């Protein structure tokens, strides 16, 4: 691994938030939507801050979904996850 790649990898691991910290970044509407989806096996992966507000990225097995700030659920978002390994 090159020095630059190593530094990026180290930064990614250092910047990772714990689950509770991501949960605290969600809106009340996002929490309600995730409560509903939790019974189907969805779990919170992380929250990203966008200009339109926080986007909660959730998963169920290999399926990725997004919950927008207003609680709207997108079961087919155009999101590509990167591998941090």
MOGI-V561586 format. One record per helix or strand of 3 or more residues. SS is the DSSP state (H for helix, E for strand). FROM is the first residue (numbers start at 1). TO is the last residue. If there is no record, write none. Layout:
ss: [SS:SS]
from: [FROM:FROM]
to: [TO:TO]
//
This chain:
ss: [H:H:H:E:E:E]
from: [3:19:28:43:53:63]
to: [15:24:38:50:60:67]
//
